[in-house]
Each structure stands twice: as structure tokens, then as C-alpha cells.
Amino acid sequence: MDDAQSTAAAKSVAGVVRRTPALRRIGALAAAALVAIGVAACGSSGGGASKPFKIGLIVPLTGPVAADGIPLKDGFNLALKDINAKGGVLGKKIEVVTLDNRSDPALSTRQATKLIREDRVDYLFGTITGAEENAVGQAANSARVPFSPAIMGTPPFCSRYVWSFGETNQMLLKPLIPELIEQYGKKVALVGSDYNFPHEYHAVAKKLIAEHGGSVAAEEYAPLGTSDWQPVVAKLRRANADWVLSAVVGGDAIAFSKQAQQFGLLKKAKLTGVSFIQEYYPAIPSIADGALLVSRYSEQLPGQANADFVERYRAAYKPQGPIPGVAANAYDALHFIVKAVEAAGSADKEKVIDQMAKTQIDGIYGPGLRFSANRRFETPMDLIRISPGGKYVPLKTYERVTDDQPCG
Amino acid sequence: MTFALSVLTLFGFYALLAFGLGLIFGQLNVVNLAYGGFAVIGAYAVYLLDGLPFAVGVLVAVLAGGLFAAVTEWLVLRDLYQRGFLATLLAMWAVGILLQQAAQAEFGATAKSVRTPVDGELVIFGTQYPTYRLLAAGVSLAVVAACLLVVYRTRLGLRLRAAIENREMASLLGIPPRLMIRGTFVFGSVLAVLGGALQAPLLGLTPNLGVTFLAPAFFAVLIGRLGALSGPVFGAFVVALLSAALQTSFSNTLSTVLFYVALIVLIGIWPQGLDLRRPTWMTLKARRLPSPSQGS
């Protein structure tokens, strides 16, 4: 933003310079210098001995996963507004530099490096796909800057410097698989978009299905942006499974669900998985109604913290559909990070990380939220029945679902 | 049978897009990178009019898309033609980005859905197939067939082909170049709008949808014989056949890779496009040329 303001100021002044006689040029240049100094001063906000806490937000605001990137940014900014209104952290307002990585891992690496070296950020936040997360995680790890993603899925990068606030695959699947095998049957077909998250999600699912006496009849993936799902649906139909676990995401989740119904797959098999998370519901109500799902966030979660969050998020960003879980994750995450920084008493990165392991907050998901020893953000998870009107009604709450995958 | 039907449905959609794209490229020499964006206009227009009968939604989408195309041609392209191929390509790229960002600003990045106007399945030679897909393919192919009839069997088509062949000569013969150019751009774009509108009930609508539509249409135009308006339609058939065959035999991701590899190889082997006609030297000229013995 500062760059844009400076450029605009410089351009307007350049326009003046072109049209004025020599003497007035000096005045114009002086004015330009003053404007530039003014803009720079606004950018550094406040001055003083210690610099403000600075966060680099790398997030896909355009491209195939912008539908998750934008609410992540909105949830983050809503928390930022709260925190800065109350004076920020360590006595200064938090500064944020936001960059659109267009879901491009190579661009994410360059942006992370720029934020670390040039902007000298104290913390990195954001990313959606595993490839972006891995890119930023590597850069953060080698520069020893803490980094937090907030999207669901097991973090692909394990390091002392990476603290993911997303619900992991084990948290999503451990309660769900036994429930579905009991209610729908033992023969399962797996389908997903072809990138890290769905493959990892299904790797966990396969293990759990085997543990609970089920079998996998088919496993199919298609690239992000696939519009014709007919060949995949045909293969799934041939597998003759009792139920289909889908990790198809984004607009593809809608196309897949509709085409699965049109080609008769859902006449016999039940469908569930991350393709039915609440933000996709308005596009596929008749297909999702009645399905069982395990999720962390829904707008129907009880508690005052969630009620306040929903009200303020809706007022600020006016989402057309349900609020995505990643927005709630990002909101709780920033509150958590700020509490850890306050406890550390400085922006010193090692001290902040030490505090990340000890901090607890009362957030949207309930009281006493904290990281486990293997750096998983543990929250209650709900078994949900998707009901008409897009209500994700909790049937059963699992107070703390652990994830035993080690993280060194 | 399912394979044949899936080729048919893909062919219908790709043929519509490729014919429009080829028409614009042939007449205007403009590589329309905003073409997918026009299809997105069609898809979101029927989403906005989801309460009305589907056919009415499609009609309004086509009219609105046509109007937008006319405005785009007048505002963006009118003075750029003489600046050459690259200027118009970049300008249309910008229009494409504008359309994508406008869709994101208005509808958000979360996928939207249009209800299927005709539910149920038809049984064709013992194979069940979704009725709407067949209907959409039928409408698309009928429109393409009508377009080809106009191009090759009417006076308007003759003028169009004349203007593509040699615009200066055509204008000297009284064919108004300005009108032909604007008319072609609007009509070609309208075909993309129609394609997007017809596909909308099968998909989740996102602002990026245009990119998905653009690649097969471009390849279809490249594969078809250059300079012939029927070329892209034939190209669309090759693309549809190849895509369906690969997806049936391989995993979806591998088939996508093989699909593009095969298309690049095809274009490498036949840079002028696939031409099924026998070369002239094998037919007319060969017969007319006197044999060496006659000459001596």
C-alpha cells in the first residue's frame, strides 16, 4: 500500500513538474519530497525506539484456491482490527504486509524471502495448498522465522518454526471413518483433486478404513480445474462401493457432486468428505442433505465467542454463503500468536516460539485451546448431520481428537 | 456406447467454442485470450437468472454477451487492429483478466451452481445417459451445423469467406469491412457465451472457469486446417475423441498430461493443421498435366 501511495504521489508530482516553469519546479520537487517523506512516515507508523510487530501474510487472493485464500485473509484481518483497536501487541499496532501468491509455490518462495529480508517481518502467516505451505515453510525454516498456516490438512513441512492452526487429516477422519463404516458399509471408494492435501487425506483414510475392517474399492484423482468428471464417475460406479469419500475441493467439488448425481453414482453409494464442507453447501443442497461429516467449524457452533465472530464477520465482509472454517481458524490463530508474543515480552523469534508451545487461549472453538507436543492445534471436533437449509447440526462432540503423527 | 456419448457431448461443447474462436481468428487475426471470459459471462448470466425458465436465461445471456462483445470491439479493438497481432492479443488478455476479476468482485470466489433444467436419464441403445447432457450437446451441434450452412451455402457466408481471404479486394467489391469485422467478433463471442450458459448446470461456477474452457478450444483451432472455417469443428472432434479415449484408459491426471503431449505432437507433425483432403497433385493437376511422352 505504501509503495502504491508513493508511486501515486510521485506520478502526480511528475505531472506538475512537466507543466511548470523552471522556478516552480524546485517548489514542486520539494513538495514531492515532503509527500514522499510523509508517506514513508505513515508507513513506519509511530516511530519510537522499538519497531512494531510485523507480519507477512502470503495468501492466494486470485487463482484456483482464492475461495479459501480470501476468507483466510478476512478472518485474519478481523482479528487484526480487534487487536489493534486494543493497542496492538507490545504496546504498538501490528503491521501487516499482504501479498497475493496466486497459489504459485515458486512465487510463494520469492515472496517469503522478500518479506524476511526486505520487510524484516517477525512472523509469516497464510498459504492454502500444501505446495505453497511447503515453499513458505522451507524459507521460514532456513531463516528461522516462525510461520503459521491455518488451512485444514496435515502440514507438509515439520519444523520448530512452523505452527499450523489447521485441523489435520487425522482429526478430520479418526472419528468419521468408524462411524461411516458402521452406518454405510465396509466398501469404500476414494476420490480427490490431484494435489498434496487429497492424497494425504486419503492415505490417512486408507489406514483407518483397514483398521476398522473396511476395504478400498477404487481411488481416483483429477487435476484442479477439471470440468468433465464423467470418466472418474464411471470408474467409481464400476467399483460398486457402499460410500464415496471425496476430497475434491473448490469449484471442482460442485462439478463432481453434480455429475456424480447426474450419472447415477449416488443412487447406490453415499457421498461425504471435504467436498461437503459448509462453504460448498449452497451450490449442492439436495446432494449434501442428510450426509454425515466431521468438521471443526460451523456457524452453528455453540458459545458466545462464535456468535460474536459470526456477527462481526458477516457485518464486515458480507459473505454470500456460510463462513468458511479457514476464516475462523485464521481469526483464532492471530489471537493466539499475539498472546504468545505478549508472553514472550519481545518480538525475539526464539522466545516467541518457546511461548507458542505454552500458550493457551479461549477462542471460537472453546476454552483452553493449545498445541500438542507434536505441534497440532487441538480443538474439539463435531460429528455433523447436514440438514436442509444448510444447517450443520452437531450430533456428537469429540472433546479432543489427537493426531499421533510425529513432528520432530 | 457410453464412450460414444461422452465424445458426442464433449464434441458439442468444444465445437461451439472452437468455431467461434476460429471465426474471430480467421476474420480479425485476433487471438482472443478473453474467449474463456465470454463463456464465463454466459455461465454467470444463467446463474443470475436461475429463477426464470432456463431457455429464457440462455437467451438473455446471449443478448447481454453480444452487447458486451460489441462494446468491447468498439472500445478496445477498433483502433488496435493496425497495431498488429501482439497489441490485440495483449488487449484481449487484459479484457480476460478484467472479466475474471469482475466475476470475483461480484460473485465471490466460492463456487456457485445453476440447477439442471432437465433431470433424469435417457436410455440409448441400452445405455443410460443424463438427458441434459444430450440436450446441451444437441443444441450446440445444431448451432454449429447452422453456422456451417450459413458459411458455405449462403451469400452472407460467401461474403464472410471473401473478406477472410482478401479483405481489401472484398471491400473493393462492396463488402463493408468494418461491418464484417464487428459482426464476426460479436457473433464469435456470442457462441462462447452460449457454450458457457449451456455448460453451467454441469459445473461449479468460479471466476477461473474461463481458463478451463480456453485450452481445448485453442488446440481445436490449431489442429483444424488453417484458413478454413470448418477446420476448428474438425479439430474439436479430434480433441474430444482424444480426451475421452485417454480418460477412459488412464488416470485423469496422466490422461491430461498425455492429452497435451499428443496435441503438441499433432501440431508439430501437421503445423498447417490436419487436412483430410487429398493433395492437389494427386487429383486434378496430375491428370491435366501432359505426360513427358506427349510433350516430345
Chai-1 contact restraints between the chains, C-beta under 6 A:
chainA,res_idxA,chainB,res_idxB,connection_type,confidence,min_distance_angstrom,max_distance_angstrom,comment,restraint_id
A,P64,B,N208,contact,1.0,0.0,6.0,A-B,restraint_1
A,A66,B,A109,contact,1.0,0.0,6.0,A-B,restraint_2
A,A67,B,A109,contact,1.0,0.0,6.0,A-B,restraint_3
A,A67,B,T110,contact,1.0,0.0,6.0,A-B,restraint_4
A,I70,B,A109,contact,1.0,0.0,6.0,A-B,restraint_5
A,D194,B,T253,contact,1.0,0.0,6.0,A-B,restraint_6
A,Y221,B,T253,contact,1.0,0.0,6.0,A-B,restraint_7
A,A222,B,N252,contact,1.0,0.0,6.0,A-B,restraint_8
A,P223,B,T253,contact,1.0,0.0,6.0,A-B,restraint_9
A,P223,B,T256,contact,1.0,0.0,6.0,A-B,restraint_10
A,G225,B,T212,contact,1.0,0.0,6.0,A-B,restraint_11
A,S227,B,L203,contact,1.0,0.0,6.0,A-B,restraint_12
A,S227,B,T212,contact,1.0,0.0,6.0,A-B,restraint_13
A,Q230,B,S6,contact,1.0,0.0,6.0,A-B,restraint_14
A,P231,B,Q247,contact,1.0,0.0,6.0,A-B,restraint_15
A,P231,B,T248,contact,1.0,0.0,6.0,A-B,restraint_16
A,V232,B,N252,contact,1.0,0.0,6.0,A-B,restraint_17
A,G251,B,A111,contact,1.0,0.0,6.0,A-B,restraint_18
A,G251,B,G204,contact,1.0,0.0,6.0,A-B,restraint_19
A,G251,B,T206,contact,1.0,0.0,6.0,A-B,restraint_20
A,I254,B,A111,contact,1.0,0.0,6.0,A-B,restraint_21
A,I254,B,S113,contact,1.0,0.0,6.0,A-B,restraint_22
A,I254,B,G204,contact,1.0,0.0,6.0,A-B,restraint_23
A,A255,B,L203,contact,1.0,0.0,6.0,A-B,restraint_24
A,A255,B,G204,contact,1.0,0.0,6.0,A-B,restraint_25
A,Q262,B,P130,contact,1.0,0.0,6.0,A-B,restraint_26
A,E279,B,T110,contact,1.0,0.0,6.0,A-B,restraint_27
A,A283,B,A111,contact,1.0,0.0,6.0,A-B,restraint_28
A,A283,B,K112,contact,1.0,0.0,6.0,A-B,restraint_29
A,A283,B,S113,contact,1.0,0.0,6.0,A-B,restraint_30
A,A283,B,G204,contact,1.0,0.0,6.0,A-B,restraint_31
A,Q320,B,G108,contact,1.0,0.0,6.0,A-B,restraint_32
A,G321,B,T110,contact,1.0,0.0,6.0,A-B,restraint_33
